[in-house]
Amino acid sequence: TGKQLAVDFVGRFENLAVDFDYVRQHVTPEATLGHKNKTPNKSDYREVYTPEMIEIVRKVYARDIELLEYEF
């Protein structure tokens, strides 16, 4: 896309444990990753978002979706 991010590393939620470990090793080795407000429902967002919700997210996060090469 020709656009650049102003950071050296971007962690992804889908790789949270591995990416957090990478950051932890480079920044704060003693850091831990807690989990609060855990949702008991493990539904895929595509099963619970309405078409209107999808459009809102698509518009609000358009730049992130493009820069991070996500498909939504």
PDB file of N, CA, C and O in Angstrom:
ATOM      1  N   THR A   1       0.815  -1.209   0.000  1.00  0.00           N
ATOM      2  CA  THR A   1       0.000   0.000   0.000  1.00  0.00           C
ATOM      3  C   THR A   1       0.850   1.262   0.000  1.00  0.00           C
ATOM      4  O   THR A   1       0.349   2.348  -0.291  1.00  0.00           O
ATOM      5  N   GLY A   2       2.136   1.127   0.325  1.00  0.00           N
ATOM      6  CA  GLY A   2       2.992   2.292   0.358  1.00  0.00           C
ATOM      7  C   GLY A   2       2.920   3.044   1.667  1.00  0.00           C
ATOM      8  O   GLY A   2       3.721   3.952   1.891  1.00  0.00           O
ATOM      9  N   LYS A   3       1.994   2.701   2.535  1.00  0.00           N
ATOM     10  CA  LYS A   3       1.867   3.356   3.833  1.00  0.00           C
ATOM     11  C   LYS A   3       2.705   2.599   4.837  1.00  0.00           C
ATOM     12  O   LYS A   3       2.892   1.388   4.720  1.00  0.00           O
ATOM     13  N   GLN A   4       3.216   3.329   5.841  1.00  0.00           N
ATOM     14  CA  GLN A   4       4.055   2.697   6.841  1.00  0.00           C
ATOM     15  C   GLN A   4       3.504   2.953   8.234  1.00  0.00           C
ATOM     16  O   GLN A   4       2.874   3.979   8.493  1.00  0.00           O
ATOM     17  N   LEU A   5       3.750   2.014   9.112  1.00  0.00           N
ATOM     18  CA  LEU A   5       3.403   2.180  10.513  1.00  0.00           C
ATOM     19  C   LEU A   5       4.584   2.816  11.225  1.00  0.00           C
ATOM     20  O   LEU A   5       5.731   2.614  10.825  1.00  0.00           O
ATOM     21  N   ALA A   6       4.318   3.579  12.270  1.00  0.00           N
ATOM     22  CA  ALA A   6       5.373   4.268  13.007  1.00  0.00           C
ATOM     23  C   ALA A   6       5.827   3.460  14.218  1.00  0.00           C
ATOM     24  O   ALA A   6       6.199   4.030  15.244  1.00  0.00           O
ATOM     25  N   VAL A   7       5.797   2.142  14.104  1.00  0.00           N
ATOM     26  CA  VAL A   7       6.237   1.262  15.186  1.00  0.00           C
ATOM     27  C   VAL A   7       7.097   0.149  14.600  1.00  0.00           C
ATOM     28  O   VAL A   7       7.070  -0.104  13.395  1.00  0.00           O
ATOM     29  N   ASP A   8       7.853  -0.506  15.457  1.00  0.00           N
ATOM     30  CA  ASP A   8       8.720  -1.602  15.013  1.00  0.00           C
ATOM     31  C   ASP A   8       8.007  -2.952  14.989  1.00  0.00           C
ATOM     32  O   ASP A   8       8.407  -3.860  14.260  1.00  0.00           O
ATOM     33  N   PHE A   9       6.955  -3.076  15.785  1.00  0.00           N
ATOM     34  CA  PHE A   9       6.284  -4.365  15.910  1.00  0.00           C
ATOM     35  C   PHE A   9       4.797  -4.151  16.176  1.00  0.00           C
ATOM     36  O   PHE A   9       4.417  -3.273  16.951  1.00  0.00           O
ATOM     37  N   VAL A  10       3.976  -4.945  15.540  1.00  0.00           N
ATOM     38  CA  VAL A  10       2.537  -4.935  15.795  1.00  0.00           C
ATOM     39  C   VAL A  10       2.131  -6.351  16.166  1.00  0.00           C
ATOM     40  O   VAL A  10       2.244  -7.274  15.360  1.00  0.00           O
ATOM     41  N   GLY A  11       1.659  -6.511  17.390  1.00  0.00           N
ATOM     42  CA  GLY A  11       1.163  -7.813  17.815  1.00  0.00           C
ATOM     43  C   GLY A  11      -0.262  -7.989  17.330  1.00  0.00           C
ATOM     44  O   GLY A  11      -0.999  -7.018  17.155  1.00  0.00           O
ATOM     45  N   ARG A  12      -0.635  -9.218  17.120  1.00  0.00           N
ATOM     46  CA  ARG A  12      -1.984  -9.526  16.652  1.00  0.00           C
ATOM     47  C   ARG A  12      -2.709 -10.335  17.720  1.00  0.00           C
ATOM     48  O   ARG A  12      -2.127 -11.207  18.365  1.00  0.00           O
ATOM     49  N   PHE A  13      -3.975 -10.032  17.889  1.00  0.00           N
ATOM     50  CA  PHE A  13      -4.764 -10.726  18.893  1.00  0.00           C
ATOM     51  C   PHE A  13      -4.780 -12.229  18.649  1.00  0.00           C
ATOM     52  O   PHE A  13      -4.737 -13.022  19.590  1.00  0.00           O
ATOM     53  N   GLU A  14      -4.842 -12.608  17.393  1.00  0.00           N
ATOM     54  CA  GLU A  14      -4.895 -14.038  17.087  1.00  0.00           C
ATOM     55  C   GLU A  14      -3.593 -14.763  17.420  1.00  0.00           C
ATOM     56  O   GLU A  14      -3.556 -15.993  17.422  1.00  0.00           O
ATOM     57  N   ASN A  15      -2.531 -14.017  17.701  1.00  0.00           N
ATOM     58  CA  ASN A  15      -1.242 -14.573  18.129  1.00  0.00           C
ATOM     59  C   ASN A  15      -0.844 -13.985  19.482  1.00  0.00           C
ATOM     60  O   ASN A  15       0.343 -13.819  19.762  1.00  0.00           O
ATOM     61  N   LEU A  16      -1.820 -13.675  20.313  1.00  0.00           N
ATOM     62  CA  LEU A  16      -1.592 -12.889  21.520  1.00  0.00           C
ATOM     63  C   LEU A  16      -0.488 -13.448  22.422  1.00  0.00           C
ATOM     64  O   LEU A  16       0.407 -12.703  22.820  1.00  0.00           O
ATOM     65  N   ALA A  17      -0.532 -14.717  22.746  1.00  0.00           N
ATOM     66  CA  ALA A  17       0.454 -15.282  23.670  1.00  0.00           C
ATOM     67  C   ALA A  17       1.871 -15.186  23.110  1.00  0.00           C
ATOM     68  O   ALA A  17       2.792 -14.784  23.820  1.00  0.00           O
ATOM     69  N   VAL A  18       2.046 -15.545  21.865  1.00  0.00           N
ATOM     70  CA  VAL A  18       3.371 -15.513  21.231  1.00  0.00           C
ATOM     71  C   VAL A  18       3.857 -14.076  21.075  1.00  0.00           C
ATOM     72  O   VAL A  18       5.013 -13.778  21.373  1.00  0.00           O
ATOM     73  N   ASP A  19       2.986 -13.188  20.612  1.00  0.00           N
ATOM     74  CA  ASP A  19       3.386 -11.795  20.403  1.00  0.00           C
ATOM     75  C   ASP A  19       3.666 -11.084  21.720  1.00  0.00           C
ATOM     76  O   ASP A  19       4.592 -10.277  21.804  1.00  0.00           O
ATOM     77  N   PHE A  20       2.868 -11.379  22.759  1.00  0.00           N
ATOM     78  CA  PHE A  20       3.132 -10.784  24.063  1.00  0.00           C
ATOM     79  C   PHE A  20       4.481 -11.258  24.594  1.00  0.00           C
ATOM     80  O   PHE A  20       5.235 -10.470  25.166  1.00  0.00           O
ATOM     81  N   ASP A  21       4.786 -12.524  24.410  1.00  0.00           N
ATOM     82  CA  ASP A  21       6.066 -13.052  24.866  1.00  0.00           C
ATOM     83  C   ASP A  21       7.223 -12.348  24.167  1.00  0.00           C
ATOM     84  O   ASP A  21       8.244 -12.059  24.791  1.00  0.00           O
ATOM     85  N   TYR A  22       7.068 -12.073  22.883  1.00  0.00           N
ATOM     86  CA  TYR A  22       8.099 -11.352  22.132  1.00  0.00           C
ATOM     87  C   TYR A  22       8.319  -9.961  22.739  1.00  0.00           C
ATOM     88  O   TYR A  22       9.457  -9.559  22.980  1.00  0.00           O
ATOM     89  N   VAL A  23       7.241  -9.240  22.980  1.00  0.00           N
ATOM     90  CA  VAL A  23       7.344  -7.890  23.552  1.00  0.00           C
ATOM     91  C   VAL A  23       7.915  -7.964  24.964  1.00  0.00           C
ATOM     92  O   VAL A  23       8.786  -7.176  25.331  1.00  0.00           O
ATOM     93  N   ARG A  24       7.424  -8.906  25.744  1.00  0.00           N
ATOM     94  CA  ARG A  24       7.891  -9.068  27.121  1.00  0.00           C
ATOM     95  C   ARG A  24       9.411  -9.272  27.156  1.00  0.00           C
ATOM     96  O   ARG A  24      10.093  -8.671  27.986  1.00  0.00           O
ATOM     97  N   GLN A  25       9.933 -10.097  26.280  1.00  0.00           N
ATOM     98  CA  GLN A  25      11.367 -10.362  26.246  1.00  0.00           C
ATOM     99  C   GLN A  25      12.169  -9.116  25.880  1.00  0.00           C
ATOM    100  O   GLN A  25      13.311  -8.963  26.313  1.00  0.00           O
ATOM    101  N   HIS A  26      11.582  -8.235  25.091  1.00  0.00           N
ATOM    102  CA  HIS A  26      12.301  -7.043  24.637  1.00  0.00           C
ATOM    103  C   HIS A  26      12.084  -5.812  25.513  1.00  0.00           C
ATOM    104  O   HIS A  26      12.867  -4.864  25.457  1.00  0.00           O
ATOM    105  N   VAL A  27      11.021  -5.822  26.325  1.00  0.00           N
ATOM    106  CA  VAL A  27      10.703  -4.618  27.100  1.00  0.00           C
ATOM    107  C   VAL A  27      10.730  -4.869  28.602  1.00  0.00           C
ATOM    108  O   VAL A  27      11.504  -4.240  29.325  1.00  0.00           O
ATOM    109  N   THR A  28       9.898  -5.774  29.069  1.00  0.00           N
ATOM    110  CA  THR A  28       9.779  -6.028  30.499  1.00  0.00           C
ATOM    111  C   THR A  28       9.686  -7.527  30.744  1.00  0.00           C
ATOM    112  O   THR A  28       8.586  -8.080  30.740  1.00  0.00           O
ATOM    113  N   PRO A  29      10.810  -8.195  30.956  1.00  0.00           N
ATOM    114  CA  PRO A  29      10.810  -9.657  31.085  1.00  0.00           C
ATOM    115  C   PRO A  29       9.893 -10.205  32.177  1.00  0.00           C
ATOM    116  O   PRO A  29       9.406 -11.329  32.057  1.00  0.00           O
ATOM    117  N   GLU A  30       9.649  -9.437  33.232  1.00  0.00           N
ATOM    118  CA  GLU A  30       8.820  -9.942  34.328  1.00  0.00           C
ATOM    119  C   GLU A  30       7.320  -9.702  34.129  1.00  0.00           C
ATOM    120  O   GLU A  30       6.518 -10.087  34.980  1.00  0.00           O
ATOM    121  N   ALA A  31       6.944  -9.086  33.039  1.00  0.00           N
ATOM    122  CA  ALA A  31       5.526  -8.790  32.785  1.00  0.00           C
ATOM    123  C   ALA A  31       4.723 -10.074  32.588  1.00  0.00           C
ATOM    124  O   ALA A  31       5.228 -11.080  32.089  1.00  0.00           O
ATOM    125  N   THR A  32       3.462 -10.005  32.996  1.00  0.00           N
ATOM    126  CA  THR A  32       2.548 -11.121  32.776  1.00  0.00           C
ATOM    127  C   THR A  32       1.309 -10.591  32.068  1.00  0.00           C
ATOM    128  O   THR A  32       1.015  -9.396  32.094  1.00  0.00           O
ATOM    129  N   LEU A  33       0.611 -11.492  31.451  1.00  0.00           N
ATOM    130  CA  LEU A  33      -0.587 -11.120  30.707  1.00  0.00           C
ATOM    131  C   LEU A  33      -1.788 -11.727  31.408  1.00  0.00           C
ATOM    132  O   LEU A  33      -1.987 -12.942  31.390  1.00  0.00           O
ATOM    133  N   GLY A  34      -2.588 -10.864  32.026  1.00  0.00           N
ATOM    134  CA  GLY A  34      -3.792 -11.322  32.712  1.00  0.00           C
ATOM    135  C   GLY A  34      -4.969 -11.377  31.751  1.00  0.00           C
ATOM    136  O   GLY A  34      -4.879 -10.955  30.598  1.00  0.00           O
ATOM    137  N   HIS A  35      -6.071 -11.908  32.257  1.00  0.00           N
ATOM    138  CA  HIS A  35      -7.273 -11.990  31.426  1.00  0.00           C
ATOM    139  C   HIS A  35      -8.464 -11.600  32.284  1.00  0.00           C
ATOM    140  O   HIS A  35      -8.861 -12.340  33.184  1.00  0.00           O
ATOM    141  N   LYS A  36      -9.034 -10.427  32.000  1.00  0.00           N
ATOM    142  CA  LYS A  36     -10.198  -9.928  32.732  1.00  0.00           C
ATOM    143  C   LYS A  36     -11.382  -9.858  31.790  1.00  0.00           C
ATOM    144  O   LYS A  36     -11.221  -9.750  30.574  1.00  0.00           O
ATOM    145  N   ASN A  37     -12.558  -9.921  32.355  1.00  0.00           N
ATOM    146  CA  ASN A  37     -13.805  -9.836  31.580  1.00  0.00           C
ATOM    147  C   ASN A  37     -13.876 -10.910  30.501  1.00  0.00           C
ATOM    148  O   ASN A  37     -14.297 -10.644  29.375  1.00  0.00           O
ATOM    149  N   LYS A  38     -13.471 -12.102  30.846  1.00  0.00           N
ATOM    150  CA  LYS A  38     -13.514 -13.201  29.885  1.00  0.00           C
ATOM    151  C   LYS A  38     -14.957 -13.493  29.500  1.00  0.00           C
ATOM    152  O   LYS A  38     -15.818 -13.672  30.361  1.00  0.00           O
ATOM    153  N   THR A  39     -15.201 -13.539  28.230  1.00  0.00           N
ATOM    154  CA  THR A  39     -16.537 -13.808  27.719  1.00  0.00           C
ATOM    155  C   THR A  39     -16.754 -15.311  27.639  1.00  0.00           C
ATOM    156  O   THR A  39     -15.945 -16.027  27.048  1.00  0.00           O
ATOM    157  N   PRO A  40     -17.844 -15.794  28.233  1.00  0.00           N
ATOM    158  CA  PRO A  40     -18.090 -17.235  28.166  1.00  0.00           C
ATOM    159  C   PRO A  40     -18.500 -17.695  26.765  1.00  0.00           C
ATOM    160  O   PRO A  40     -18.338 -18.864  26.415  1.00  0.00           O
ATOM    161  N   ASN A  41     -19.023 -16.780  25.984  1.00  0.00           N
ATOM    162  CA  ASN A  41     -19.484 -17.103  24.634  1.00  0.00           C
ATOM    163  C   ASN A  41     -18.306 -17.058  23.677  1.00  0.00           C
ATOM    164  O   ASN A  41     -17.642 -16.027  23.566  1.00  0.00           O
ATOM    165  N   LYS A  42     -18.038 -18.143  22.992  1.00  0.00           N
ATOM    166  CA  LYS A  42     -16.903 -18.192  22.074  1.00  0.00           C
ATOM    167  C   LYS A  42     -17.355 -18.112  20.627  1.00  0.00           C
ATOM    168  O   LYS A  42     -16.693 -18.650  19.739  1.00  0.00           O
ATOM    169  N   SER A  43     -18.469 -17.448  20.382  1.00  0.00           N
ATOM    170  CA  SER A  43     -18.983 -17.326  19.023  1.00  0.00           C
ATOM    171  C   SER A  43     -18.044 -16.512  18.157  1.00  0.00           C
ATOM    172  O   SER A  43     -17.378 -15.595  18.637  1.00  0.00           O
ATOM    173  N   ASP A  44     -17.996 -16.838  16.926  1.00  0.00           N
ATOM    174  CA  ASP A  44     -17.258 -16.068  15.933  1.00  0.00           C
ATOM    175  C   ASP A  44     -18.032 -14.771  15.692  1.00  0.00           C
ATOM    176  O   ASP A  44     -19.260 -14.787  15.607  1.00  0.00           O
ATOM    177  N   TYR A  45     -17.324 -13.665  15.583  1.00  0.00           N
ATOM    178  CA  TYR A  45     -18.009 -12.382  15.403  1.00  0.00           C
ATOM    179  C   TYR A  45     -18.942 -12.413  14.200  1.00  0.00           C
ATOM    180  O   TYR A  45     -19.965 -11.728  14.202  1.00  0.00           O
ATOM    181  N   ARG A  46     -18.616 -13.184  13.185  1.00  0.00           N
ATOM    182  CA  ARG A  46     -19.442 -13.240  11.981  1.00  0.00           C
ATOM    183  C   ARG A  46     -20.811 -13.847  12.255  1.00  0.00           C
ATOM    184  O   ARG A  46     -21.747 -13.662  11.477  1.00  0.00           O
ATOM    185  N   GLU A  47     -20.922 -14.571  13.363  1.00  0.00           N
ATOM    186  CA  GLU A  47     -22.196 -15.174  13.728  1.00  0.00           C
ATOM    187  C   GLU A  47     -23.072 -14.238  14.550  1.00  0.00           C
ATOM    188  O   GLU A  47     -24.281 -14.448  14.639  1.00  0.00           O
ATOM    189  N   VAL A  48     -22.480 -13.206  15.155  1.00  0.00           N
ATOM    190  CA  VAL A  48     -23.251 -12.337  16.046  1.00  0.00           C
ATOM    191  C   VAL A  48     -23.363 -10.889  15.573  1.00  0.00           C
ATOM    192  O   VAL A  48     -24.236 -10.166  16.052  1.00  0.00           O
ATOM    193  N   TYR A  49     -22.513 -10.443  14.651  1.00  0.00           N
ATOM    194  CA  TYR A  49     -22.601  -9.081  14.133  1.00  0.00           C
ATOM    195  C   TYR A  49     -23.724  -8.987  13.104  1.00  0.00           C
ATOM    196  O   TYR A  49     -23.882  -9.859  12.249  1.00  0.00           O
ATOM    197  N   THR A  50     -24.483  -7.928  13.205  1.00  0.00           N
ATOM    198  CA  THR A  50     -25.486  -7.663  12.184  1.00  0.00           C
ATOM    199  C   THR A  50     -24.788  -6.998  11.001  1.00  0.00           C
ATOM    200  O   THR A  50     -23.672  -6.501  11.154  1.00  0.00           O
ATOM    201  N   PRO A  51     -25.415  -6.977   9.828  1.00  0.00           N
ATOM    202  CA  PRO A  51     -24.804  -6.272   8.691  1.00  0.00           C
ATOM    203  C   PRO A  51     -24.496  -4.801   9.018  1.00  0.00           C
ATOM    204  O   PRO A  51     -23.491  -4.261   8.555  1.00  0.00           O
ATOM    205  N   GLU A  52     -25.354  -4.159   9.809  1.00  0.00           N
ATOM    206  CA  GLU A  52     -25.114  -2.765  10.193  1.00  0.00           C
ATOM    207  C   GLU A  52     -23.869  -2.653  11.067  1.00  0.00           C
ATOM    208  O   GLU A  52     -23.064  -1.740  10.882  1.00  0.00           O
ATOM    209  N   MET A  53     -23.706  -3.566  12.013  1.00  0.00           N
ATOM    210  CA  MET A  53     -22.518  -3.551  12.879  1.00  0.00           C
ATOM    211  C   MET A  53     -21.252  -3.761  12.058  1.00  0.00           C
ATOM    212  O   MET A  53     -20.236  -3.112  12.306  1.00  0.00           O
ATOM    213  N   ILE A  54     -21.306  -4.649  11.100  1.00  0.00           N
ATOM    214  CA  ILE A  54     -20.148  -4.909  10.242  1.00  0.00           C
ATOM    215  C   ILE A  54     -19.756  -3.655   9.482  1.00  0.00           C
ATOM    216  O   ILE A  54     -18.569  -3.345   9.377  1.00  0.00           O
ATOM    217  N   GLU A  55     -20.721  -2.933   8.954  1.00  0.00           N
ATOM    218  CA  GLU A  55     -20.430  -1.701   8.213  1.00  0.00           C
ATOM    219  C   GLU A  55     -19.818  -0.637   9.112  1.00  0.00           C
ATOM    220  O   GLU A  55     -18.908   0.080   8.696  1.00  0.00           O
ATOM    221  N   ILE A  56     -20.308  -0.530  10.334  1.00  0.00           N
ATOM    222  CA  ILE A  56     -19.756   0.456  11.279  1.00  0.00           C
ATOM    223  C   ILE A  56     -18.291   0.125  11.566  1.00  0.00           C
ATOM    224  O   ILE A  56     -17.431   1.004  11.513  1.00  0.00           O
ATOM    225  N   VAL A  57     -18.010  -1.134  11.867  1.00  0.00           N
ATOM    226  CA  VAL A  57     -16.626  -1.538  12.154  1.00  0.00           C
ATOM    227  C   VAL A  57     -15.754  -1.344  10.924  1.00  0.00           C
ATOM    228  O   VAL A  57     -14.624  -0.867  11.025  1.00  0.00           O
ATOM    229  N   ARG A  58     -16.275  -1.712   9.774  1.00  0.00           N
ATOM    230  CA  ARG A  58     -15.525  -1.557   8.521  1.00  0.00           C
ATOM    231  C   ARG A  58     -15.141  -0.089   8.284  1.00  0.00           C
ATOM    232  O   ARG A  58     -14.027   0.199   7.848  1.00  0.00           O
ATOM    233  N   LYS A  59     -16.058   0.830   8.570  1.00  0.00           N
ATOM    234  CA  LYS A  59     -15.785   2.261   8.367  1.00  0.00           C
ATOM    235  C   LYS A  59     -14.842   2.819   9.436  1.00  0.00           C
ATOM    236  O   LYS A  59     -13.888   3.527   9.115  1.00  0.00           O
ATOM    237  N   VAL A  60     -15.106   2.503  10.698  1.00  0.00           N
ATOM    238  CA  VAL A  60     -14.304   3.047  11.797  1.00  0.00           C
ATOM    239  C   VAL A  60     -12.860   2.550  11.732  1.00  0.00           C
ATOM    240  O   VAL A  60     -11.926   3.306  11.998  1.00  0.00           O
ATOM    241  N   TYR A  61     -12.680   1.267  11.375  1.00  0.00           N
ATOM    242  CA  TYR A  61     -11.352   0.666  11.382  1.00  0.00           C
ATOM    243  C   TYR A  61     -10.789   0.423   9.983  1.00  0.00           C
ATOM    244  O   TYR A  61      -9.925  -0.435   9.805  1.00  0.00           O
ATOM    245  N   ALA A  62     -11.266   1.163   9.003  1.00  0.00           N
ATOM    246  CA  ALA A  62     -10.828   0.963   7.615  1.00  0.00           C
ATOM    247  C   ALA A  62      -9.312   1.062   7.475  1.00  0.00           C
ATOM    248  O   ALA A  62      -8.706   0.242   6.785  1.00  0.00           O
ATOM    249  N   ARG A  63      -8.702   2.026   8.103  1.00  0.00           N
ATOM    250  CA  ARG A  63      -7.246   2.207   7.976  1.00  0.00           C
ATOM    251  C   ARG A  63      -6.494   1.032   8.603  1.00  0.00           C
ATOM    252  O   ARG A  63      -5.530   0.529   8.027  1.00  0.00           O
ATOM    253  N   ASP A  64      -6.935   0.598   9.781  1.00  0.00           N
ATOM    254  CA  ASP A  64      -6.293  -0.542  10.437  1.00  0.00           C
ATOM    255  C   ASP A  64      -6.439  -1.804   9.599  1.00  0.00           C
ATOM    256  O   ASP A  64      -5.485  -2.565   9.437  1.00  0.00           O
ATOM    257  N   ILE A  65      -7.630  -2.020   9.072  1.00  0.00           N
ATOM    258  CA  ILE A  65      -7.887  -3.209   8.259  1.00  0.00           C
ATOM    259  C   ILE A  65      -6.966  -3.216   7.043  1.00  0.00           C
ATOM    260  O   ILE A  65      -6.415  -4.255   6.677  1.00  0.00           O
ATOM    261  N   GLU A  66      -6.805  -2.065   6.429  1.00  0.00           N
ATOM    262  CA  GLU A  66      -5.932  -1.968   5.251  1.00  0.00           C
ATOM    263  C   GLU A  66      -4.454  -2.141   5.623  1.00  0.00           C
ATOM    264  O   GLU A  66      -3.753  -2.954   5.021  1.00  0.00           O
ATOM    265  N   LEU A  67      -3.981  -1.374   6.616  1.00  0.00           N
ATOM    266  CA  LEU A  67      -2.564  -1.409   6.982  1.00  0.00           C
ATOM    267  C   LEU A  67      -2.135  -2.767   7.507  1.00  0.00           C
ATOM    268  O   LEU A  67      -1.018  -3.210   7.240  1.00  0.00           O
ATOM    269  N   LEU A  68      -3.001  -3.428   8.245  1.00  0.00           N
ATOM    270  CA  LEU A  68      -2.633  -4.708   8.834  1.00  0.00           C
ATOM    271  C   LEU A  68      -3.069  -5.888   7.984  1.00  0.00           C
ATOM    272  O   LEU A  68      -2.917  -7.044   8.379  1.00  0.00           O
ATOM    273  N   GLU A  69      -3.612  -5.582   6.814  1.00  0.00           N
ATOM    274  CA  GLU A  69      -3.991  -6.579   5.809  1.00  0.00           C
ATOM    275  C   GLU A  69      -4.984  -7.614   6.351  1.00  0.00           C
ATOM    276  O   GLU A  69      -4.876  -8.811   6.083  1.00  0.00           O
ATOM    277  N   TYR A  70      -5.955  -7.107   7.123  1.00  0.00           N
ATOM    278  CA  TYR A  70      -7.032  -7.966   7.603  1.00  0.00           C
ATOM    279  C   TYR A  70      -8.136  -7.994   6.568  1.00  0.00           C
ATOM    280  O   TYR A  70      -8.250  -7.095   5.736  1.00  0.00           O
ATOM    281  N   GLU A  71      -8.942  -9.032   6.630  1.00  0.00           N
ATOM    282  CA  GLU A  71     -10.154  -9.105   5.816  1.00  0.00           C
ATOM    283  C   GLU A  71     -11.317  -9.063   6.780  1.00  0.00           C
ATOM    284  O   GLU A  71     -11.326  -9.775   7.784  1.00  0.00           O
ATOM    285  N   PHE A  72     -12.302  -8.228   6.475  1.00  0.00           N
ATOM    286  CA  PHE A  72     -13.443  -8.110   7.368  1.00  0.00           C
ATOM    287  C   PHE A  72     -14.703  -8.203   6.559  1.00  0.00           C
ATOM    288  O   PHE A  72     -15.800  -8.128   7.114  1.00  0.00           O
TER     289      PHE A  72
END
